Amino acid sequence: MFLDAFGAPKDITPENLHEYPYHLHSVMLLTSADQEVFIPPRWHGAIYSTEEILDGYRKRFKPDCTLLTFHAMEPYEPELICCERCVVEITVLPAGQTLYSSSDIVVFLVK
């Protein structure tokens, strides 16, 4: 996910990739073989997932508790909502999974 200085999505092409300011990325939420997800600077978020995934995330990334809060819940089928200056719900699935798979999912609520 590429974002501008205000957290808005930014189109990145092979021609302008060298101009992308990677320092805009702040707190890493998730890294997999296929993707990395970050919270932009000055954004705050909450992670909703199963207790097992939350514990694994805390141990792996040691997040700043002033930027992220954690809530255990059962997996559910989420929506993606993107609005300026309000809550954005980002669903992150394990590689190869869909919303209809039987595996756990991770949902990030970012404001």
N, CA, C and O atoms as CSV, one atom per row, in Angstrom:
chain,resi,resn,atom,element,x,y,z
A,1,MET,N,N,0.847,-1.171,0.000
A,1,MET,CA,C,0.000,0.000,0.000
A,1,MET,C,C,0.896,1.238,0.000
A,1,MET,O,O,1.744,1.400,0.878
A,2,PHE,N,N,0.702,2.101,-0.983
A,2,PHE,CA,C,1.481,3.332,-1.076
A,2,PHE,C,C,0.596,4.504,-0.675
A,2,PHE,O,O,-0.535,4.623,-1.146
A,3,LEU,N,N,1.113,5.373,0.199
A,3,LEU,CA,C,0.345,6.495,0.719
A,3,LEU,C,C,1.121,7.785,0.554
A,3,LEU,O,O,2.352,7.795,0.562
A,4,ASP,N,N,0.367,8.892,0.402
A,4,ASP,CA,C,1.040,10.184,0.366
A,4,ASP,C,C,1.211,10.693,1.797
A,4,ASP,O,O,0.937,9.964,2.751
A,5,ALA,N,N,1.659,11.935,1.951
A,5,ALA,CA,C,1.953,12.479,3.280
A,5,ALA,C,C,0.712,12.597,4.159
A,5,ALA,O,O,0.829,12.715,5.379
A,6,PHE,N,N,-0.479,12.566,3.550
A,6,PHE,CA,C,-1.717,12.684,4.309
A,6,PHE,C,C,-2.408,11.340,4.499
A,6,PHE,O,O,-3.520,11.282,5.022
A,7,GLY,N,N,-1.755,10.259,4.076
A,7,GLY,CA,C,-2.336,8.937,4.233
A,7,GLY,C,C,-3.256,8.525,3.111
A,7,GLY,O,O,-3.876,7.465,3.179
A,8,ALA,N,N,-3.358,9.356,2.062
A,8,ALA,CA,C,-4.211,9.003,0.924
A,8,ALA,C,C,-3.457,8.061,-0.012
A,8,ALA,O,O,-2.239,8.171,-0.148
A,9,PRO,N,N,-4.169,7.136,-0.657
A,9,PRO,CA,C,-3.494,6.225,-1.596
A,9,PRO,C,C,-2.781,6.985,-2.704
A,9,PRO,O,O,-3.275,8.005,-3.185
A,10,LYS,N,N,-1.640,6.495,-3.098
A,10,LYS,CA,C,-0.838,7.151,-4.132
A,10,LYS,C,C,-0.473,6.121,-5.194
A,10,LYS,O,O,-0.021,5.020,-4.878
A,11,ASP,N,N,-0.675,6.492,-6.462
A,11,ASP,CA,C,-0.315,5.599,-7.559
A,11,ASP,C,C,1.190,5.603,-7.745
A,11,ASP,O,O,1.801,6.659,-7.908
A,12,ILE,N,N,1.777,4.431,-7.721
A,12,ILE,CA,C,3.211,4.282,-7.930
A,12,ILE,C,C,3.430,3.440,-9.176
A,12,ILE,O,O,2.867,2.355,-9.318
A,13,THR,N,N,4.245,3.949,-10.061
A,13,THR,CA,C,4.571,3.250,-11.304
A,13,THR,C,C,6.073,2.990,-11.333
A,13,THR,O,O,6.817,3.576,-10.546
A,14,PRO,N,N,6.525,2.123,-12.227
A,14,PRO,CA,C,7.981,1.917,-12.339
A,14,PRO,C,C,8.739,3.209,-12.624
A,14,PRO,O,O,9.907,3.342,-12.261
A,15,GLU,N,N,8.066,4.166,-13.279
A,15,GLU,CA,C,8.727,5.424,-13.628
A,15,GLU,C,C,8.917,6.343,-12.418
A,15,GLU,O,O,9.911,7.066,-12.348
A,16,ASN,N,N,7.986,6.326,-11.471
A,16,ASN,CA,C,8.108,7.248,-10.333
A,16,ASN,C,C,8.418,6.545,-9.010
A,16,ASN,O,O,8.370,7.178,-7.955
A,17,LEU,N,N,8.732,5.263,-9.048
A,17,LEU,CA,C,8.997,4.514,-7.824
A,17,LEU,C,C,10.160,5.101,-7.027
A,17,LEU,O,O,10.119,5.122,-5.797
A,18,HIS,N,N,11.199,5.579,-7.722
A,18,HIS,CA,C,12.371,6.122,-7.021
A,18,HIS,C,C,12.046,7.410,-6.264
A,18,HIS,O,O,12.811,7.815,-5.389
A,19,GLU,N,N,10.922,8.062,-6.588
A,19,GLU,CA,C,10.532,9.304,-5.919
A,19,GLU,C,C,9.686,9.055,-4.667
A,19,GLU,O,O,9.407,9.989,-3.916
A,20,TYR,N,N,9.279,7.815,-4.440
A,20,TYR,CA,C,8.363,7.547,-3.327
A,20,TYR,C,C,9.074,7.705,-1.984
A,20,TYR,O,O,10.112,7.079,-1.767
A,21,PRO,N,N,8.536,8.536,-1.070
A,21,PRO,CA,C,9.181,8.767,0.230
A,21,PRO,C,C,8.820,7.672,1.236
A,21,PRO,O,O,7.778,7.746,1.886
A,22,TYR,N,N,9.660,6.677,1.364
A,22,TYR,CA,C,9.359,5.555,2.249
A,22,TYR,C,C,9.306,5.958,3.719
A,22,TYR,O,O,8.769,5.211,4.538
A,23,HIS,N,N,9.850,7.117,4.070
A,23,HIS,CA,C,9.782,7.551,5.469
A,23,HIS,C,C,8.350,7.861,5.896
A,23,HIS,O,O,8.087,8.032,7.087
A,24,LEU,N,N,7.414,7.937,4.935
A,24,LEU,CA,C,6.024,8.169,5.300
A,24,LEU,C,C,5.456,6.990,6.077
A,24,LEU,O,O,4.508,7.150,6.845
A,25,HIS,N,N,6.026,5.815,5.881
A,25,HIS,CA,C,5.555,4.653,6.620
A,25,HIS,C,C,6.028,4.759,8.056
A,25,HIS,O,O,7.167,5.144,8.323
A,26,SER,N,N,5.160,4.420,8.956
A,26,SER,CA,C,5.499,4.543,10.371
A,26,SER,C,C,5.446,3.189,11.055
A,26,SER,O,O,6.444,2.469,11.060
A,27,VAL,N,N,4.325,2.827,11.626
A,27,VAL,CA,C,4.217,1.600,12.409
A,27,VAL,C,C,3.869,0.433,11.491
A,27,VAL,O,O,2.863,0.480,10.782
A,28,MET,N,N,4.684,-0.604,11.499
A,28,MET,CA,C,4.388,-1.765,10.672
A,28,MET,C,C,3.296,-2.587,11.339
A,28,MET,O,O,3.400,-2.941,12.513
A,29,LEU,N,N,2.239,-2.890,10.573
A,29,LEU,CA,C,1.164,-3.710,11.095
A,29,LEU,C,C,1.367,-5.176,10.779
A,29,LEU,O,O,1.149,-6.030,11.638
A,30,LEU,N,N,1.780,-5.480,9.562
A,30,LEU,CA,C,1.847,-6.873,9.148
A,30,LEU,C,C,2.831,-7.013,8.014
A,30,LEU,O,O,2.890,-6.155,7.133
A,31,THR,N,N,3.591,-8.063,8.021
A,31,THR,CA,C,4.465,-8.387,6.902
A,31,THR,C,C,4.228,-9.841,6.535
A,31,THR,O,O,4.224,-10.714,7.403
A,32,SER,N,N,4.032,-10.098,5.265
A,32,SER,CA,C,3.918,-11.467,4.777
A,32,SER,C,C,4.778,-11.580,3.532
A,32,SER,O,O,5.461,-10.629,3.152
A,33,ALA,N,N,4.743,-12.732,2.906
A,33,ALA,CA,C,5.520,-12.909,1.685
A,33,ALA,C,C,5.007,-12.014,0.576
A,33,ALA,O,O,5.746,-11.693,-0.354
A,34,ASP,N,N,3.743,-11.605,0.664
A,34,ASP,CA,C,3.124,-10.857,-0.429
A,34,ASP,C,C,2.933,-9.376,-0.158
A,34,ASP,O,O,2.811,-8.598,-1.104
A,35,GLN,N,N,2.902,-8.958,1.099
A,35,GLN,CA,C,2.567,-7.563,1.350
A,35,GLN,C,C,3.092,-7.088,2.692
A,35,GLN,O,O,3.383,-7.876,3.592
A,36,GLU,N,N,3.202,-5.775,2.794
A,36,GLU,CA,C,3.501,-5.118,4.057
A,36,GLU,C,C,2.423,-4.072,4.282
A,36,GLU,O,O,2.006,-3.403,3.337
A,37,VAL,N,N,1.973,-3.923,5.500
A,37,VAL,CA,C,0.944,-2.952,5.827
A,37,VAL,C,C,1.470,-2.079,6.957
A,37,VAL,O,O,1.991,-2.592,7.947
A,38,PHE,N,N,1.337,-0.770,6.816
A,38,PHE,CA,C,1.849,0.178,7.801
A,38,PHE,C,C,0.753,1.155,8.206
A,38,PHE,O,O,-0.190,1.391,7.450
A,39,ILE,N,N,0.883,1.718,9.398
A,39,ILE,CA,C,0.092,2.885,9.772
A,39,ILE,C,C,0.931,4.112,9.436
A,39,ILE,O,O,2.092,4.186,9.839
A,40,PRO,N,N,0.370,5.077,8.706
A,40,PRO,CA,C,1.127,6.303,8.422
A,40,PRO,C,C,1.414,7.070,9.712
A,40,PRO,O,O,0.735,6.861,10.716
A,41,PRO,N,N,2.401,7.945,9.696
A,41,PRO,CA,C,2.724,8.736,10.889
A,41,PRO,C,C,1.506,9.503,11.412
A,41,PRO,O,O,0.683,9.989,10.636
A,42,ARG,N,N,1.409,9.600,12.713
A,42,ARG,CA,C,0.358,10.353,13.407
A,42,ARG,C,C,-1.020,9.710,13.300
A,42,ARG,O,O,-2.002,10.304,13.745
A,43,TRP,N,N,-1.122,8.523,12.726
A,43,TRP,CA,C,-2.398,7.811,12.718
A,43,TRP,C,C,-2.443,6.896,13.926
A,43,TRP,O,O,-1.403,6.453,14.414
A,44,HIS,N,N,-3.637,6.611,14.410
A,44,HIS,CA,C,-3.827,5.692,15.524
A,44,HIS,C,C,-4.730,4.563,15.057
A,44,HIS,O,O,-5.588,4.767,14.198
A,45,GLY,N,N,-4.545,3.391,15.608
A,45,GLY,CA,C,-5.335,2.270,15.127
A,45,GLY,C,C,-5.657,1.260,16.202
A,45,GLY,O,O,-5.100,1.288,17.300
A,46,ALA,N,N,-6.566,0.368,15.864
A,46,ALA,CA,C,-6.921,-0.751,16.731
A,46,ALA,C,C,-6.882,-2.016,15.896
A,46,ALA,O,O,-7.304,-2.018,14.740
A,47,ILE,N,N,-6.380,-3.080,16.475
A,47,ILE,CA,C,-6.339,-4.362,15.792
A,47,ILE,C,C,-7.387,-5.265,16.431
A,47,ILE,O,O,-7.391,-5.474,17.644
A,48,TYR,N,N,-8.276,-5.797,15.595
A,48,TYR,CA,C,-9.309,-6.723,16.050
A,48,TYR,C,C,-9.001,-8.084,15.452
A,48,TYR,O,O,-8.931,-8.221,14.231
A,49,SER,N,N,-8.816,-9.080,16.284
A,49,SER,CA,C,-8.521,-10.417,15.780
A,49,SER,C,C,-8.704,-11.424,16.904
A,49,SER,O,O,-9.162,-11.077,17.993
A,50,THR,N,N,-8.343,-12.673,16.632
A,50,THR,CA,C,-8.423,-13.685,17.681
A,50,THR,C,C,-7.269,-13.476,18.656
A,50,THR,O,O,-6.252,-12.875,18.308
A,51,GLU,N,N,-7.432,-13.972,19.865
A,51,GLU,CA,C,-6.402,-13.798,20.891
A,51,GLU,C,C,-5.070,-14.397,20.447
A,51,GLU,O,O,-4.012,-13.834,20.727
A,52,GLU,N,N,-5.120,-15.531,19.760
A,52,GLU,CA,C,-3.895,-16.192,19.304
A,52,GLU,C,C,-3.116,-15.317,18.318
A,52,GLU,O,O,-1.897,-15.188,18.431
A,53,ILE,N,N,-3.812,-14.723,17.361
A,53,ILE,CA,C,-3.140,-13.853,16.385
A,53,ILE,C,C,-2.606,-12.601,17.073
A,53,ILE,O,O,-1.498,-12.157,16.775
A,54,LEU,N,N,-3.385,-12.029,17.992
A,54,LEU,CA,C,-2.930,-10.823,18.690
A,54,LEU,C,C,-1.670,-11.094,19.500
A,54,LEU,O,O,-0.740,-10.288,19.490
A,55,ASP,N,N,-1.634,-12.224,20.202
A,55,ASP,CA,C,-0.444,-12.562,20.984
A,55,ASP,C,C,0.772,-12.735,20.087
A,55,ASP,O,O,1.859,-12.256,20.411
A,56,GLY,N,N,0.594,-13.417,18.962
A,56,GLY,CA,C,1.699,-13.607,18.021
A,56,GLY,C,C,2.183,-12.291,17.449
A,56,GLY,O,O,3.384,-12.091,17.267
A,57,TYR,N,N,1.239,-11.382,17.162
A,57,TYR,CA,C,1.606,-10.071,16.624
A,57,TYR,C,C,2.419,-9.275,17.644
A,57,TYR,O,O,3.444,-8.685,17.300
A,58,ARG,N,N,1.964,-9.258,18.893
A,58,ARG,CA,C,2.680,-8.516,19.943
A,58,ARG,C,C,4.108,-9.033,20.112
A,58,ARG,O,O,5.047,-8.246,20.233
A,59,LYS,N,N,4.266,-10.345,20.120
A,59,LYS,CA,C,5.594,-10.931,20.298
A,59,LYS,C,C,6.506,-10.631,19.114
A,59,LYS,O,O,7.699,-10.388,19.298
A,60,ARG,N,N,5.955,-10.644,17.901
A,60,ARG,CA,C,6.779,-10.469,16.703
A,60,ARG,C,C,7.177,-9.018,16.473
A,60,ARG,O,O,8.331,-8.737,16.152
A,61,PHE,N,N,6.229,-8.089,16.636
A,61,PHE,CA,C,6.483,-6.702,16.249
A,61,PHE,C,C,6.687,-5.756,17.425
A,61,PHE,O,O,7.163,-4.638,17.229
A,62,LYS,N,N,6.339,-6.173,18.647
A,62,LYS,CA,C,6.495,-5.323,19.832
A,62,LYS,C,C,5.977,-3.901,19.564
A,62,LYS,O,O,6.747,-2.943,19.637
A,63,PRO,N,N,4.684,-3.756,19.256
A,63,PRO,CA,C,4.135,-2.458,18.853
A,63,PRO,C,C,4.066,-1.462,20.002
A,63,PRO,O,O,4.071,-1.832,21.176
A,64,ASP,N,N,4.003,-0.199,19.632
A,64,ASP,CA,C,3.858,0.893,20.584
A,64,ASP,C,C,2.400,0.931,21.045
A,64,ASP,O,O,1.509,1.203,20.240
A,65,CYS,N,N,2.144,0.666,22.321
A,65,CYS,CA,C,0.765,0.589,22.807
A,65,CYS,C,C,0.074,1.947,22.816
A,65,CYS,O,O,-1.145,2.007,22.981
A,66,THR,N,N,0.812,3.033,22.644
A,66,THR,CA,C,0.160,4.338,22.549
A,66,THR,C,C,-0.414,4.571,21.159
A,66,THR,O,O,-1.259,5.447,20.980
A,67,LEU,N,N,0.038,3.791,20.162
A,67,LEU,CA,C,-0.478,3.936,18.801
A,67,LEU,C,C,-1.488,2.857,18.439
A,67,LEU,O,O,-2.375,3.085,17.616
A,68,LEU,N,N,-1.359,1.686,19.048
A,68,LEU,CA,C,-2.243,0.579,18.703
A,68,LEU,C,C,-2.915,0.031,19.945
A,68,LEU,O,O,-2.286,-0.116,20.993
A,69,THR,N,N,-4.195,-0.270,19.820
A,69,THR,CA,C,-4.899,-1.003,20.863
A,69,THR,C,C,-5.340,-2.336,20.274
A,69,THR,O,O,-5.488,-2.464,19.059
A,70,PHE,N,N,-5.547,-3.312,21.124
A,70,PHE,CA,C,-5.844,-4.662,20.671
A,70,PHE,C,C,-7.168,-5.133,21.259
A,70,PHE,O,O,-7.458,-4.893,22.432
A,71,HIS,N,N,-7.974,-5.808,20.430
A,71,HIS,CA,C,-9.260,-6.333,20.868
A,71,HIS,C,C,-9.425,-7.740,20.309
A,71,HIS,O,O,-9.365,-7.941,19.096
A,72,ALA,N,N,-9.631,-8.708,21.186
A,72,ALA,CA,C,-9.845,-10.082,20.735
A,72,ALA,C,C,-11.312,-10.247,20.335
A,72,ALA,O,O,-12.209,-9.722,20.996
A,73,MET,N,N,-11.541,-10.978,19.253
A,73,MET,CA,C,-12.896,-11.231,18.781
A,73,MET,C,C,-12.879,-12.447,17.872
A,73,MET,O,O,-11.815,-12.923,17.476
A,74,GLU,N,N,-14.038,-12.937,17.550
A,74,GLU,CA,C,-14.144,-14.030,16.592
A,74,GLU,C,C,-14.013,-13.459,15.181
A,74,GLU,O,O,-14.443,-12.331,14.937
A,75,PRO,N,N,-13.428,-14.214,14.247
A,75,PRO,CA,C,-13.337,-13.738,12.870
A,75,PRO,C,C,-14.732,-13.475,12.295
A,75,PRO,O,O,-15.691,-14.168,12.635
A,76,TYR,N,N,-14.832,-12.488,11.440
A,76,TYR,CA,C,-16.106,-12.173,10.808
A,76,TYR,C,C,-15.836,-11.678,9.395
A,76,TYR,O,O,-14.689,-11.451,9.009
A,77,GLU,N,N,-16.901,-11.517,8.638
A,77,GLU,CA,C,-16.739,-11.037,7.267
A,77,GLU,C,C,-16.835,-9.516,7.275
A,77,GLU,O,O,-17.926,-8.975,7.450
A,78,PRO,N,N,-15.730,-8.822,7.090
A,78,PRO,CA,C,-15.716,-7.359,7.221
A,78,PRO,C,C,-15.999,-6.641,5.900
A,78,PRO,O,O,-16.118,-7.262,4.843
A,79,GLU,N,N,-16.098,-5.351,5.994
A,79,GLU,CA,C,-16.221,-4.493,4.826
A,79,GLU,C,C,-14.999,-3.590,4.786
A,79,GLU,O,O,-14.285,-3.445,5.777
A,80,LEU,N,N,-14.770,-2.990,3.632
A,80,LEU,CA,C,-13.687,-2.013,3.509
A,80,LEU,C,C,-14.327,-0.644,3.341
A,80,LEU,O,O,-15.046,-0.406,2.370
A,81,ILE,N,N,-14.071,0.249,4.278
A,81,ILE,CA,C,-14.662,1.580,4.260
A,81,ILE,C,C,-13.533,2.595,4.221
A,81,ILE,O,O,-12.667,2.585,5.096
A,82,CYS,N,N,-13.525,3.462,3.235
A,82,CYS,CA,C,-12.473,4.469,3.114
A,82,CYS,C,C,-13.108,5.849,3.025
A,82,CYS,O,O,-13.791,6.152,2.046
A,83,CYS,N,N,-12.897,6.677,4.016
A,83,CYS,CA,C,-13.426,8.030,4.028
A,83,CYS,C,C,-12.355,8.964,4.568
A,83,CYS,O,O,-11.582,8.595,5.453
A,84,GLU,N,N,-12.317,10.162,4.034
A,84,GLU,CA,C,-11.326,11.126,4.497
A,84,GLU,C,C,-11.651,11.562,5.921
A,84,GLU,O,O,-12.804,11.852,6.240
A,85,ARG,N,N,-10.628,11.606,6.777
A,85,ARG,CA,C,-10.737,12.078,8.153
A,85,ARG,C,C,-11.729,11.288,9.007
A,85,ARG,O,O,-12.371,11.852,9.893
A,86,CYS,N,N,-11.854,10.016,8.752
A,86,CYS,CA,C,-12.675,9.188,9.634
A,86,CYS,C,C,-12.087,7.784,9.665
A,86,CYS,O,O,-10.961,7.580,9.211
A,87,VAL,N,N,-12.808,6.839,10.177
A,87,VAL,CA,C,-12.262,5.504,10.395
A,87,VAL,C,C,-12.128,4.757,9.078
A,87,VAL,O,O,-13.021,4.797,8.231
A,88,VAL,N,N,-11.008,4.079,8.920
A,88,VAL,CA,C,-10.769,3.232,7.760
A,88,VAL,C,C,-10.583,1.811,8.272
A,88,VAL,O,O,-9.748,1.566,9.142
A,89,GLU,N,N,-11.349,0.891,7.742
A,89,GLU,CA,C,-11.226,-0.503,8.144
A,89,GLU,C,C,-10.469,-1.255,7.062
A,89,GLU,O,O,-10.915,-1.313,5.916
A,90,ILE,N,N,-9.343,-1.824,7.414
A,90,ILE,CA,C,-8.495,-2.526,6.459
A,90,ILE,C,C,-8.476,-3.996,6.854
A,90,ILE,O,O,-8.106,-4.344,7.975
A,91,THR,N,N,-8.875,-4.846,5.929
A,91,THR,CA,C,-8.856,-6.278,6.196
A,91,THR,C,C,-7.607,-6.879,5.592
A,91,THR,O,O,-7.325,-6.673,4.411
A,92,VAL,N,N,-6.867,-7.608,6.375
A,92,VAL,CA,C,-5.650,-8.253,5.898
A,92,VAL,C,C,-5.842,-9.753,6.025
A,92,VAL,O,O,-6.105,-10.266,7.112
A,93,LEU,N,N,-5.709,-10.453,4.904
A,93,LEU,CA,C,-5.880,-11.904,4.878
A,93,LEU,C,C,-4.541,-12.580,4.661
A,93,LEU,O,O,-3.672,-12.024,3.990
A,94,PRO,N,N,-4.359,-13.759,5.209
A,94,PRO,CA,C,-3.140,-14.510,4.888
A,94,PRO,C,C,-3.059,-14.773,3.391
A,94,PRO,O,O,-4.086,-14.857,2.717
A,95,ALA,N,N,-1.857,-14.902,2.875
A,95,ALA,CA,C,-1.675,-15.121,1.438
A,95,ALA,C,C,-2.481,-16.332,0.992
A,95,ALA,O,O,-2.444,-17.385,1.630
A,96,GLY,N,N,-3.209,-16.174,-0.106
A,96,GLY,CA,C,-3.979,-17.271,-0.669
A,96,GLY,C,C,-5.343,-17.472,-0.046
A,96,GLY,O,O,-6.075,-18.368,-0.467
A,97,GLN,N,N,-5.715,-16.670,0.946
A,97,GLN,CA,C,-7.006,-16.833,1.606
A,97,GLN,C,C,-8.002,-15.818,1.069
A,97,GLN,O,O,-7.611,-14.787,0.521
A,98,THR,N,N,-9.281,-16.106,1.225
A,98,THR,CA,C,-10.348,-15.182,0.858
A,98,THR,C,C,-11.236,-14.981,2.080
A,98,THR,O,O,-11.047,-15.628,3.110
A,99,LEU,N,N,-12.202,-14.080,1.955
A,99,LEU,CA,C,-13.122,-13.847,3.061
A,99,LEU,C,C,-13.934,-15.094,3.387
A,99,LEU,O,O,-14.481,-15.219,4.483
A,100,TYR,N,N,-14.010,-16.016,2.428
A,100,TYR,CA,C,-14.825,-17.215,2.629
A,100,TYR,C,C,-13.986,-18.412,3.063
A,100,TYR,O,O,-14.522,-19.511,3.205
A,101,SER,N,N,-12.697,-18.229,3.274
A,101,SER,CA,C,-11.846,-19.307,3.767
A,101,SER,C,C,-12.144,-19.547,5.247
A,101,SER,O,O,-12.728,-18.699,5.921
A,102,SER,N,N,-11.740,-20.692,5.730
A,102,SER,CA,C,-12.027,-21.027,7.129
A,102,SER,C,C,-10.917,-20.572,8.073
A,102,SER,O,O,-10.938,-20.915,9.255
A,103,SER,N,N,-9.952,-19.809,7.574
A,103,SER,CA,C,-8.837,-19.380,8.420
A,103,SER,C,C,-9.167,-18.072,9.140
A,103,SER,O,O,-10.139,-17.393,8.810
A,104,ASP,N,N,-8.338,-17.735,10.130
A,104,ASP,CA,C,-8.504,-16.473,10.849
A,104,ASP,C,C,-8.143,-15.306,9.949
A,104,ASP,O,O,-7.325,-15.439,9.039
A,105,ILE,N,N,-8.759,-14.160,10.210
A,105,ILE,CA,C,-8.434,-12.942,9.482
A,105,ILE,C,C,-8.035,-11.874,10.488
A,105,ILE,O,O,-8.298,-11.997,11.684
A,106,VAL,N,N,-7.405,-10.838,9.990
A,106,VAL,CA,C,-6.991,-9.723,10.830
A,106,VAL,C,C,-7.641,-8.465,10.283
A,106,VAL,O,O,-7.619,-8.233,9.075
A,107,VAL,N,N,-8.215,-7.658,11.150
A,107,VAL,CA,C,-8.866,-6.417,10.741
A,107,VAL,C,C,-8.205,-5.265,11.481
A,107,VAL,O,O,-8.046,-5.317,12.701
A,108,PHE,N,N,-7.820,-4.227,10.751
A,108,PHE,CA,C,-7.223,-3.038,11.343
A,108,PHE,C,C,-8.203,-1.880,11.199
A,108,PHE,O,O,-8.694,-1.618,10.100
A,109,LEU,N,N,-8.488,-1.193,12.283
A,109,LEU,CA,C,-9.273,0.032,12.221
A,109,LEU,C,C,-8.322,1.185,12.456
A,109,LEU,O,O,-7.698,1.279,13.513
A,110,VAL,N,N,-8.209,2.061,11.472
A,110,VAL,CA,C,-7.232,3.145,11.523
A,110,VAL,C,C,-7.959,4.463,11.373
A,110,VAL,O,O,-8.811,4.602,10.494
A,111,LYS,N,N,-7.629,5.466,12.242
A,111,LYS,CA,C,-8.219,6.785,12.075
A,111,LYS,C,C,-7.139,7.804,11.785
A,111,LYS,O,O,-7.436,8.986,11.612
